[in-house]
């Protein structure tokens, strides 16, 4: 069987759990429409605030722009409060990840090829997470600390050079800085060859942009074909590198994954490829979006920038936590009810989908004081941007934090007055994507 056949979905179909009672009334506050997800975060937050106050667990119609509509998909439970979201993440026996972690229905093969341990349940999740954790350790992050700082200098060098050569001093933050830092760091850590690095980033952008017709096309078949091609490329690249590392080990994560062993078990090539895809997505987009929203926030909140600048090295760690909360780069994750159960007295039926809205939980007044204010000194900061606890808490959260600290220190040391203009956002309910954002590193 070829990779194309393997990922095509032929023979197994979709993840088609029954999703709720067709006679169950929908909430009058509808957050499933494409129009809702094409607005700004501030506009969406006004709606989320109403839900948190009156209907914190609400039954919603299926997402309007679902990638693969399923006949018996009757909707999902919207989880909008911090308290309920963290409870769902910790009840992994009741609320499963295996059927998929995005709101869309997808072929089983696509889940297997793209989502790795994040879309698995015990006992399989337990085994693979142990194997992966044996390679993805704090030692791996420390090994490339100097390289991360060097890459921060490298991308700020590029930003400065492009700005000084531009007639008006304006450059696209995303293309010339924000997207480059995680790309370089992740590929250094994994051991991706130089000639493949930009292509891996481009392919993952195509894979994760199914909600943006400008990127993936308007036709559903075209979107699926684009996603399939991206997955095939990533798995073939991973298999080729793993084969090389088994013959000639290097000091990189591909080698560590190829050699990882727990209780006599090793990762298969397909499991490594799936984890490679997951890390490429999570390792790039989470950091990339946090950087973009963070630079914009420093522009619109000059008093917070001034506070940070007073002791940049000493305050950046706390500031990064608030920037991640403010950005909430991943806005939703899905779970599926394993059996009939309840959540805070609300009856949940086996097969019901639940979508957790991280962007709402990170603005929950009951959990976070003054949540609508950017406060870089906020401590403690109980944001849920790295998962909210439970067995699926983000494995690479420390790597993301280190990258953000390194970039903001480098940027604000060399371009302390950088100005970021209004960003162009990509529609969609999963990633909080900044497609483009003009900035002036040296404003007039």
C-alpha positions as CSV (number, residue, x, y, z in Angstrom):
1,X,0.0,0.0,0.0
2,X,1.4,3.4,-0.9
3,X,1.3,6.4,1.5
4,X,-1.3,8.0,-0.7
5,X,-3.6,5.0,-0.4
6,X,-2.8,4.7,3.3
7,X,-4.0,8.2,4.1
8,X,-6.9,8.4,1.6
9,X,-9.5,7.2,4.0
10,X,-10.6,4.3,1.8
11,X,-12.0,1.4,3.6
12,X,-12.5,2.9,7.1
13,X,-14.5,6.0,6.5
14,X,-14.8,8.9,9.0
15,X,-14.8,9.1,12.8
16,X,-18.6,9.0,12.8
17,X,-19.7,8.8,16.5
18,X,-23.3,9.7,16.9
19,X,-23.3,13.2,18.1
20,X,-26.2,14.1,20.2
21,X,-29.9,14.0,20.2
22,X,-31.4,15.5,17.0
23,X,-34.3,16.8,19.0
24,X,-32.1,18.5,21.6
25,X,-32.7,22.3,21.3
26,X,-29.7,24.4,20.3
27,X,-28.6,27.4,22.4
28,X,-29.9,30.7,21.1
29,X,-26.4,32.1,21.2
30,X,-24.8,30.4,18.1
31,X,-21.1,30.2,17.9
32,X,-20.8,27.7,15.0
33,X,-21.2,30.0,12.0
34,X,-18.4,30.9,9.7
35,X,-19.3,34.6,10.2
36,X,-18.6,34.3,13.9
37,X,-15.2,32.8,13.3
38,X,-14.4,35.5,10.8
39,X,-14.7,38.3,13.4
40,X,-12.0,39.5,15.8
41,X,-11.1,37.9,19.1
42,X,-12.6,40.9,20.9
43,X,-15.9,40.6,19.1
44,X,-16.0,36.8,19.8
45,X,-15.2,37.5,23.5
46,X,-18.4,39.6,23.9
47,X,-20.4,36.5,22.8
48,X,-18.3,34.1,25.0
49,X,-18.9,36.4,28.0
50,X,-22.7,35.9,27.5
51,X,-22.3,32.2,27.4
52,X,-20.1,32.0,30.5
53,X,-22.7,34.0,32.4
54,X,-25.8,32.2,31.3
55,X,-25.0,29.0,29.4
56,X,-21.5,27.9,30.2
57,X,-22.2,24.4,28.8
58,X,-24.4,24.9,25.7
59,X,-25.6,22.7,22.9
60,X,-24.5,24.1,19.6
61,X,-25.2,23.2,15.9
62,X,-22.4,21.6,13.9
63,X,-19.7,23.9,12.7
64,X,-21.0,25.6,9.5
65,X,-17.9,25.2,7.5
66,X,-17.2,21.6,8.5
67,X,-14.5,20.0,6.4
68,X,-16.4,16.7,6.2
69,X,-20.1,16.9,7.0
70,X,-21.5,13.7,8.6
71,X,-25.2,12.9,8.4
72,X,-25.7,12.0,12.1
73,X,-23.5,14.9,13.4
74,X,-26.2,16.9,15.3
75,X,-23.8,19.3,17.1
76,X,-21.5,19.6,20.1
77,X,-21.3,20.9,23.6
78,X,-19.5,24.2,23.9
79,X,-17.3,24.4,27.0
80,X,-16.6,28.0,27.7
81,X,-15.5,28.4,31.4
82,X,-12.1,27.8,32.9
83,X,-13.5,25.5,35.5
84,X,-15.4,23.2,33.1
85,X,-12.6,23.2,30.6
86,X,-10.0,22.0,33.1
87,X,-12.4,19.4,34.4
88,X,-12.9,18.0,30.9
89,X,-9.2,17.8,30.2
90,X,-8.6,15.8,33.5
91,X,-11.5,13.3,32.9
92,X,-9.8,11.5,30.1
93,X,-11.7,8.2,30.8
94,X,-15.0,10.0,30.3
95,X,-14.0,12.4,27.5
96,X,-11.8,10.8,24.7
97,X,-9.3,12.3,22.4
98,X,-9.0,9.3,20.1
99,X,-11.9,10.3,17.8
100,X,-10.1,13.5,17.0
101,X,-9.1,16.8,18.7
102,X,-10.4,19.3,16.1
103,X,-14.1,20.2,15.6
104,X,-14.1,18.9,12.1
105,X,-14.8,15.2,11.2
106,X,-11.7,13.7,9.6
107,X,-10.7,10.3,8.1
108,X,-9.2,8.0,10.6
109,X,-6.0,7.7,8.6
110,X,-5.6,11.5,8.6
111,X,-5.9,11.5,12.4
112,X,-3.3,8.7,12.7
113,X,-1.0,10.5,10.3
114,X,-1.2,14.0,11.8
115,X,-2.2,14.1,15.4
116,X,-0.1,11.4,17.1
117,X,-0.4,11.2,20.9
118,X,-2.6,14.2,21.1
119,X,-5.4,12.2,19.6
120,X,-4.9,9.0,21.5
121,X,-6.3,7.6,24.7
122,X,-4.8,5.1,27.2
123,X,-3.4,2.6,27.1
124,X,-1.9,3.4,23.7
125,X,-1.4,7.1,24.6
126,X,0.4,6.0,27.8
127,X,2.9,3.8,25.9
128,X,3.6,6.3,23.2
129,X,3.9,9.3,25.5
130,X,6.5,7.3,27.6
131,X,8.4,6.5,24.4
132,X,8.3,10.1,23.1
133,X,9.1,11.6,26.5
134,X,12.2,9.4,26.7
135,X,13.5,11.5,23.7
136,X,11.8,14.8,24.3
137,X,13.4,15.8,27.6
138,X,14.6,19.0,29.2
139,X,18.1,17.9,28.2
140,X,17.1,18.2,24.5
141,X,15.9,21.8,25.1
142,X,19.1,22.7,27.1
143,X,21.1,21.2,24.3
144,X,19.9,23.9,21.9
145,X,19.6,26.9,24.2
146,X,22.5,28.7,22.6
147,X,21.2,27.8,19.2
148,X,17.7,29.2,20.1
149,X,19.3,32.5,21.2
150,X,21.5,32.5,18.0
151,X,18.4,32.0,15.9
152,X,16.7,34.9,17.7
153,X,19.6,37.1,16.7
154,X,19.4,35.7,13.2
155,X,15.7,36.5,12.6
156,X,16.0,39.9,14.2
157,X,19.0,40.6,11.9
158,X,16.7,39.7,9.0
159,X,13.9,41.9,10.2
160,X,16.2,44.9,10.6
161,X,17.9,44.3,7.3
162,X,14.6,44.1,5.4
163,X,13.2,47.1,7.2
164,X,16.3,49.3,6.4
165,X,16.0,48.3,2.7
166,X,12.3,48.9,2.5
167,X,11.3,52.4,1.1
168,X,8.9,53.1,4.0
169,X,10.6,50.9,6.6
170,X,7.6,48.6,6.8
171,X,8.0,44.8,6.6
172,X,5.7,41.8,7.3
173,X,6.4,40.6,10.8
174,X,5.1,37.1,10.1
175,X,7.2,36.4,6.9
176,X,10.4,38.2,8.0
177,X,10.6,37.2,11.7
178,X,7.7,35.5,13.5
179,X,7.5,32.5,11.3
180,X,11.2,32.1,11.0
181,X,12.2,31.6,14.6
182,X,10.2,28.5,15.4
183,X,11.0,27.1,12.0
184,X,14.8,27.3,12.6
185,X,14.6,26.1,16.2
186,X,12.3,23.2,15.5
187,X,14.3,22.0,12.5
188,X,17.6,22.4,14.5
189,X,16.1,20.3,17.3
190,X,14.7,17.6,15.0
191,X,17.6,17.5,12.6
192,X,15.8,18.4,9.4
193,X,18.2,19.0,6.6
194,X,18.6,22.7,5.5
195,X,17.2,22.0,2.0
196,X,13.9,20.7,3.4
197,X,13.2,23.2,6.2
198,X,11.1,25.8,4.3
199,X,9.1,23.2,2.6
200,X,8.1,21.4,5.8
201,X,6.9,24.8,7.1
202,X,5.0,25.5,3.9
203,X,3.4,22.0,3.9
204,X,2.2,22.3,7.5
205,X,0.7,25.7,6.7
206,X,-1.3,24.1,3.9
207,X,-2.3,21.2,6.2
208,X,-3.6,23.5,9.0
209,X,-5.3,26.1,6.8
210,X,-8.4,24.2,5.7
211,X,-10.6,27.0,7.1
212,X,-8.9,29.6,4.9
213,X,-10.0,29.4,1.3
214,X,-7.2,31.8,0.2
215,X,-4.7,29.2,1.3
216,X,-6.3,25.8,0.8
217,X,-8.9,26.6,-1.9
218,X,-12.7,26.8,-1.7
219,X,-13.4,23.3,-3.0
220,X,-13.7,20.6,-0.3
221,X,-12.0,17.9,-2.4
222,X,-9.2,20.4,-3.2
223,X,-8.7,21.0,0.6
224,X,-8.5,17.3,1.3
225,X,-6.2,16.7,-1.5
226,X,-3.9,19.4,-0.3
227,X,-3.9,18.1,3.2
228,X,-3.2,14.6,2.0
229,X,-0.2,15.6,-0.1
230,X,1.2,17.5,2.8
231,X,1.0,14.4,5.1
232,X,2.5,12.1,2.5
233,X,5.5,14.5,2.0
234,X,6.1,14.8,5.8
235,X,5.9,11.0,6.4
236,X,8.2,10.2,3.5
237,X,10.7,12.8,4.7
238,X,10.5,11.5,8.2
239,X,11.0,7.9,7.1
240,X,14.0,8.9,5.0
241,X,15.7,10.8,7.8
242,X,15.0,8.0,10.4
243,X,16.5,5.4,8.1
244,X,19.6,7.6,7.8
245,X,19.8,8.1,11.6
246,X,19.6,4.4,12.3
247,X,22.7,4.0,10.1
248,X,24.4,7.2,11.2
249,X,23.1,8.6,14.5
250,X,23.3,12.3,15.1
251,X,22.8,14.6,18.1
252,X,19.2,15.4,17.2
253,X,15.6,14.5,18.1
254,X,15.1,12.2,15.0
255,X,18.0,10.1,16.3
256,X,16.5,10.1,19.8
257,X,13.1,9.0,18.5
258,X,14.6,6.3,16.4
259,X,16.5,5.0,19.4
260,X,13.8,5.6,22.1
261,X,13.0,2.4,24.0
262,X,10.8,1.7,27.0
263,X,10.2,-1.9,28.3
264,X,11.7,-3.3,25.1
265,X,9.4,-1.4,22.7
266,X,10.4,1.1,20.1
267,X,8.5,3.6,17.9
268,X,7.5,2.5,14.4
269,X,8.4,4.7,11.4
270,X,4.7,5.6,11.1
271,X,4.5,6.6,14.8
272,X,7.6,8.8,14.4
273,X,6.2,10.4,11.2
274,X,3.0,11.2,13.0
275,X,4.8,12.7,15.9
276,X,7.0,14.7,13.5
277,X,3.8,16.2,11.9
278,X,2.4,17.0,15.3
279,X,5.6,18.7,16.5
280,X,6.0,20.6,13.3
281,X,2.5,22.0,13.7
282,X,2.6,22.6,17.4
283,X,6.3,23.7,17.4
284,X,5.7,26.3,14.8
285,X,2.2,27.6,15.1
286,X,1.9,28.0,18.8
287,X,5.1,30.1,19.0
288,X,4.5,31.9,15.7
289,X,1.0,33.1,16.7
290,X,2.1,34.1,20.3
291,X,4.9,36.2,18.9
292,X,2.7,38.0,16.4
293,X,-0.1,38.8,18.9
294,X,2.5,39.7,21.5
295,X,4.2,42.3,19.3
296,X,0.8,43.8,18.5
297,X,-0.1,43.9,22.2
298,X,3.1,45.7,23.0
299,X,2.2,48.3,20.4
300,X,-1.4,48.8,21.7
301,X,-0.3,48.8,25.4
302,X,2.7,51.1,25.6
303,X,2.5,51.3,29.3
304,X,3.1,47.5,29.5
305,X,6.0,47.8,27.1
306,X,7.5,50.5,29.3
307,X,7.1,48.3,32.4
308,X,8.8,45.4,30.7
309,X,11.7,47.5,29.3
310,X,12.6,48.7,32.9
311,X,13.9,45.2,33.6
312,X,13.7,43.2,30.4
313,X,15.7,40.1,31.5
314,X,14.1,40.0,35.0
315,X,10.5,40.4,33.8
316,X,10.4,38.6,30.5
317,X,9.4,35.2,32.0
318,X,6.3,36.6,33.7
319,X,5.5,38.7,30.6
320,X,5.7,35.6,28.3
321,X,3.0,33.9,30.4
322,X,0.7,36.8,29.9
323,X,1.4,37.1,26.2
324,X,0.5,33.4,25.7
325,X,-2.7,33.9,27.6
326,X,-3.5,37.1,25.6
327,X,-2.8,35.4,22.3
328,X,-4.3,32.0,23.1
329,X,-2.7,30.6,19.9
330,X,-4.8,27.4,20.0
331,X,-8.4,28.4,20.5
332,X,-10.2,25.0,20.6
333,X,-9.8,21.4,21.3
334,X,-12.4,18.6,21.0
335,X,-13.2,15.6,23.1
336,X,-15.9,12.9,22.6
337,X,-18.0,11.3,25.4
338,X,-17.0,7.7,26.0
339,X,-20.3,6.9,27.7
340,X,-23.3,8.5,29.2
341,X,-22.1,10.9,31.9
342,X,-22.6,14.4,33.2
343,X,-20.7,17.7,33.5
344,X,-21.7,20.0,36.3
345,X,-25.2,18.4,36.2
346,X,-25.6,18.6,32.4
347,X,-26.3,15.2,31.0
348,X,-23.9,14.1,28.3
349,X,-24.7,11.3,26.0
350,X,-22.2,8.7,24.7
351,X,-20.7,9.9,21.4
352,X,-21.5,13.6,22.1
353,X,-18.7,15.9,21.0
354,X,-17.4,18.6,23.4
355,X,-15.4,21.5,22.1
356,X,-13.4,23.4,24.7
357,X,-13.0,27.1,23.9
358,X,-9.6,28.1,25.3
359,X,-10.0,31.6,24.1
360,X,-13.1,31.9,26.3
361,X,-11.5,30.2,29.4
362,X,-8.5,32.5,29.2
363,X,-10.9,35.5,29.7
364,X,-13.0,33.9,32.4
365,X,-13.6,36.4,35.2
366,X,-14.2,33.7,37.7
367,X,-10.7,32.3,37.2
368,X,-8.6,35.2,36.2
369,X,-8.7,38.6,37.8
370,X,-9.2,41.5,35.3
371,X,-9.0,39.1,32.3
372,X,-9.6,41.7,29.7
373,X,-6.6,43.7,30.7
374,X,-3.1,43.0,29.5
375,X,-0.9,42.8,32.6
376,X,2.6,41.6,31.9
377,X,3.3,41.4,35.7
378,X,0.3,39.0,36.2
379,X,1.3,36.3,38.7
380,X,0.1,33.7,39.2
381,X,-1.3,33.3,35.7
382,X,-3.6,30.3,35.5
383,X,-4.1,30.4,31.7
384,X,-4.9,27.2,29.9
385,X,-3.0,27.9,26.7
386,X,-0.8,24.7,27.1
387,X,-3.8,22.4,27.7
388,X,-5.2,23.1,31.2
389,X,-3.7,20.0,32.8
390,X,-4.5,16.3,32.3
391,X,-2.6,13.7,30.3
392,X,-2.5,15.8,27.1
393,X,-0.8,18.8,28.7
394,X,1.6,20.2,26.0
395,X,4.8,18.3,25.9
396,X,6.7,21.1,24.3
397,X,5.5,24.0,26.5
398,X,9.0,24.7,27.9
399,X,10.5,24.9,24.4
400,X,7.8,27.4,23.4
401,X,8.4,29.5,26.5
402,X,12.1,29.6,25.9
403,X,11.7,30.6,22.3
404,X,9.4,33.5,23.3
405,X,11.7,34.7,26.0
406,X,14.7,34.6,23.7
407,X,13.0,36.5,20.8
408,X,11.4,39.2,23.0
409,X,14.7,39.9,24.8
410,X,16.5,40.2,21.4
411,X,13.8,42.2,19.7
412,X,13.2,44.7,22.5
413,X,16.9,45.2,23.1
414,X,17.6,46.1,19.4
415,X,14.2,47.5,18.3
416,X,12.6,48.9,21.6
417,X,10.2,51.1,19.7
418,X,8.9,48.6,17.2
419,X,5.3,49.3,16.0
420,X,3.0,46.5,14.7
421,X,0.0,47.5,12.6
422,X,-3.4,45.9,12.6
423,X,-3.0,42.2,11.7
424,X,-4.7,40.3,8.9
425,X,-6.2,37.3,10.6
426,X,-7.0,33.9,9.0
427,X,-10.6,32.6,9.6
428,X,-11.1,29.4,11.5
429,X,-11.8,28.1,15.0
430,X,-8.6,26.2,15.7
431,X,-5.5,28.3,15.5
432,X,-5.6,32.1,16.2
433,X,-3.7,32.8,13.0
434,X,-2.0,36.1,12.0
435,X,-1.5,35.7,8.3
436,X,0.2,39.0,7.8
437,X,1.1,42.0,9.9
438,X,3.1,45.0,8.8
439,X,5.5,46.4,11.3
440,X,8.1,49.2,11.6
441,X,11.1,48.1,13.7
442,X,12.4,51.7,13.7
443,X,9.3,54.0,13.6
444,X,9.7,57.6,12.6
